[in-house]
Amino acid sequence: MEPLEPDTRTLERGLARYVRAVASAVGVPAESTTVEISDTATAYLGLPLRWRDRPDHDVMLVWSERRGWSLAVETEPTQSPDVIAHQGGENLVPAPAAVARFVADTAAGRHPGPAAPAAVKTASRTSLTEQLRPYLGREPDSPA
């Protein structure tokens, strides 16, 4: 018997707590984050950075269940953001400290990752919830 897909609230709670942990590691308040579960699970963190080539635009860290983490520069509301770099690897839920290093390295011009995402195998919602399980049982700022 195949396991049942998790309910949307469980997935959303785990993702929201994970994103708050990433926000804390990156140094941004939880108020600068959003999480959405629809046909695709996504997250957004507004960063207090400016990109050297686009100093008038905000920098954001975005996550998708299909691509993982990406650093991007916001554009006009009707346009897609300009992606600067993707955090490589197959792991859709890397440790918050690893995401913080990705942001710091990319901002400093040291990120060796690709500007285009590698092909990431889409995880099932069950698999994604399992990856987020460590964040389900505790508040993001409490000890593990």
N, C-alpha and C positions, 0 to 999 in steps of 0.2 A: 504494500500500500504506500503510495506516494504521500509525503507530508503535505499538510494543508498550507496554503499561502497564509502568511501572517496578516492580521487585520491592519488597515491603514493607520490606525491610531498608534499601534505598537511601533511600526516602522517610523512614523513621524516623530514619536517621542524619542526613539533611539537616535535618529538622525539629528534632531534638534539638540540633544545633549552632546552628541559628538561635535556638532558645529560650534556649540558654545565652548567646548574644550579647545577646539582649534582656535577660536577667537581669542580665548585667554592666552594661548601659547603665542599667537601672533601679536597680541597686545591691543586688541580692539574690544570695546564693550559689547556685550550680548545684544544691545539695542541696535547695533550695526549689522545684524544678521537677519536673514530670512530663510525659511525652509518651506518647500512646497512639495506635496505628494499629489500627483495627478497621474497622467499616463506615464510620466517620467518623474522620478524623485530628483529634486534639485535643491541647491543651497547657494546663498549669496552672502559675502562678507564685504562691506565697504571698508576700504583701507585708507589710512591717513597718509597716502603716498601720492606723488605726482611722477609721471613717467617723463624722463628727460626729453624725449622726442615729442611729447604731447603735454606740456606743462599745464594747459588749461583744462585738462580732463581728469576725472577721478580714476583711480586704480581700484580694481575689485578682484576678489578671489572667488571663483565660482566652482561649484561641484555638481556633477551629474552622475547618475548611476550608470551612464553609458561611457563616460570619459574620465571620471575621477576629477582631480583638481586642476584648474587652469588659472593663470594670472592674466588679466585682461584690462584694457583701457576702455572706459565708457565712451560712447560716441553719442550721437543724437538719438533721442528716444525712438525714432523710427528705424534706426540702423542697428545691426548686430555689433556687439563689442569687438574691438580689435584684440585678438589673443596674442599675448607676448610669449608665453611658454606653458607647457603642460608638465605636470609632475609625472614622470614616466613610471612604468611598472604595471604589473597586473593587479596590484592591491588597490582596490577602490577606497579602502578605509585605512590609510596609513596613520601612524601615530601622530598626534597633534604636534609634537616636537619636530617630526620630519617635515610636516607641512610648513611649520615656521621657518625651518632651514631653507626649504624651497623658496619661500617668499623672500627671505633675506638675501639668499644667493642670487636670485633673479634680479632683485632690485639693485644689487651691487654689480650686476653684469657678469656674474660668475656661474650662472646656471647652465649646465651642459645639456639640459633636456631639449626635446624637439619643440619647435613652434607649432607643429601639427601633432595631434594626438596619435599615438600608436593604436593599432587595432586592439580594442579592449573587448574581451568577451563579456557580453551583458550577463550580469549575475541575476539569478532569479530573486524575487523578493524574499523568499525564504533564506537564501544564501546571504543576501544583503543584511537581513535582520540578524542572522547569526554573527556576521562580522561586527554589527553594532551592539551585540549583546553586552559587552563590557560596560557600555554606557547606559544600559537600561536599568541597572540595579542601583545606581547612585546618582547623586547630583554631580554636575560636571566639575565643581570646584572642591568636592570632598575627596578625602584620601581613598585610594582603591582598596 
